[in-house]
C-alpha cells in the first residue's frame, strides 16, 4: 500500500474538553472516502495473515473502524458496548479511567472458543479500554490475535499496559509522542 498521510487528517483542538488538553479529532479520517479507505486498508493489510475470525470494536468510534475492517477481512463484527445497551446475556468488564471507572459488555454468544479476535478502536491512550476489551474476549473463551488503533498517545505508555497481559501485535497508524 502506498504511504498515506493519516496525521494531516487529524485536527488538534486545544483546551478541549478542558483547559490544557489537546483533543485529537480523527473525524476527518471518516468523512473523507480516500482517508477512510486508507485506514481500513492499512489495518487489514497488516492483519491479513493473522487468521482473524471476528473483530471487536469498542463503543463508539471503534464501531466506525471495526465494522469496515471486519467486512474487508470477511469476518463478523462484535460491538463492545457500555452497560445497558445490549439486550441479551452479557460478559462485563470494568476498567479504570483518569477520572473514574467505566465498563464494557459483549453478548455471551457473540464469540466462541475457536475465534481469533482483532480488537479495533480509534485511539489508545492509557490502554485501559484495550485491556478491558481483551478480557471480554477471554471471558468468552476466544483468543486475542491483535490490537489495531488509528491513533496512539504513546506518551501515556499504552503499549506497556497492554503488554503486561497481552504480548500480541499492537498496530497503530499514528503515534503522538
PEUR-V590380 format. One record per backbone hydrogen bond with DSSP energy under -1.0 kcal/mol. NH is the residue of the N-H (numbers start at 1). CO is the residue of the C=O. Records with the same first field share a line. If there is no record, write none. Layout:
# PEUR-V590380
NH: CO / CO
This chain:
# PEUR-V590380
6: 4
9: 6
10: 7
11: 25
13: 23
15: 21
16: 21
21: 18
23: 13
25: 11
29: 26
30: 27
31: 27
36: 32
37: 33
38: 34
39: 35
40: 36
41: 37
42: 38
43: 39
44: 40
45: 41
46: 42
47: 43
50: 47
53: 116
54: 116
55: 76
56: 118
57: 78
58: 120
59: 80
62: 58
63: 60
65: 61
66: 62
67: 63
69: 65
70: 66
71: 67
72: 68
73: 69
75: 70
76: 53
78: 55
80: 57
81: 105
85: 82
91: 106
93: 104
95: 102
97: 100
100: 97
102: 95
104: 93
105: 81
106: 91
108: 89
110: 107
115: 112
117: 143
118: 54
119: 146
120: 56
121: 148
124: 151
131: 127
132: 128
133: 129
134: 130
135: 131
136: 132
137: 133
138: 134
139: 135
140: 136
141: 138
142: 137
143: 115
145: 117
146: 117
147: 169
148: 119
149: 171
151: 122
152: 174
153: 124
154: 152
155: 176
156: 153
157: 154
161: 157
162: 158
163: 159
164: 160
165: 162
166: 162
171: 147
173: 149
174: 150
176: 152
